[in-house]
């Protein structure tokens, strides 16, 4: 359903996903230039571009690209937990099978349907095994089996450690849904960013005549020869406006900015 809604959203906008995603980098170029260069910002402020508009552009970009530091922490912790459970999965199930040789009925219950797997499936394996071992605390036969396992190395402390790894892996998966790019919200944010960029890039082209400023903002190309081709205020030949809706029927088109 989410992918269908996403496709309908793109189709109704009359623009491809690839074109929408290119707007993110173009917006970053413009935001960085306006945030670090007093000249362009002063000229744009006369048209109503202020700190609030600047923050709005950044907020849309950050929503699309996320917080790299936070995502790295979440991914690292979750990936380490999954890797450790994956490593434990095969040997741990074998240990339980061997350790419960004297308790065949308990062994059959706790290992039913479980087999070593690779990757995230190991998390589900270990979670199911731990839940079944916890359930064995309810019977005398189960407690005896758990005491045997404890002597073989899978004691209450080790079970708690494994349970903590399972929780770490699950929290990381919940915190970072892997399908954000496939969600309608992703496309809606791209469309909002496109509108923001279209408005302010066109206003910039109408307002700013200095070619070096436009180059800095990603709105003009450098001329052949390496220089800015004249940085004076009388420059009047910037690269034609590139509308991010360029593949929409009837929309204007023009050469992409340098490096795109």
Secondary structure, 3 states (H helix, E strand, C coil): CHHHHHHHHHHHHCCCHHHHHHHHHHHHHHHHHHHHCHHHHHHHHCCCCCHHHHHHHHHHHHHHHCCHHHHHHHHHHHHHHHHHHHHHHHHHHHHHHHHCCCCHHHHHHHHCCCCCCCCCHHHHHHHHHHHHHHHHHHCHHHHHHHHHHHHHCCCHHHHHHHHHHHHHHHHHHHHCCCCHHHCHHHHHHHHHHHHHHHHHHHHHHHHCCCHHHHHHCCCCCCCCCCCCCCCCCCCCCCCCCCCCCCCCCCCCCCCCCCCC
